[in-house]
Amino acid sequence: MQDYERLDVWRSAHSIAVEVYQLTSRFPSTERFGLVGQMRRSAVSIPSNIAEGAGGLSSGEFAYYLNVASGSANELHDQLLVSTDLGYLKSGDGERLRNRVESVRRMLFSLSTKIRTSH
């Protein structure tokens, strides 16, 4: 069992989730149950799955949850692109956040590989 709050990948993912909530609060109200809800769910899913996996009993279980978190990061990355293309996000905000999500995806892959090869 790991203290997930000490993991750089969790801290980065948590920070992204908070920023997604802040940015999507400015989206049109017509997107409240559409894109806003999907983006918030996928953004929160990333650090939540890291936390859930870190609390597991096996390295295989942790690697599984890191994979789920990576899938959520892929979803969020695409949703950020759609939001930018629709004009809901400023181009600079969308690109900056997509770069941060990409960094988290690399960290998740690296941690998952490390866990799988060390056990």
Summary of the structure (lengths in Angstrom):
residues: 119
radius of gyration: 14.7
end to end distance: 14.1
largest distance: 48.0
contacts: 374
relative contact order: 0.17
helix: 82%
strand: 0%
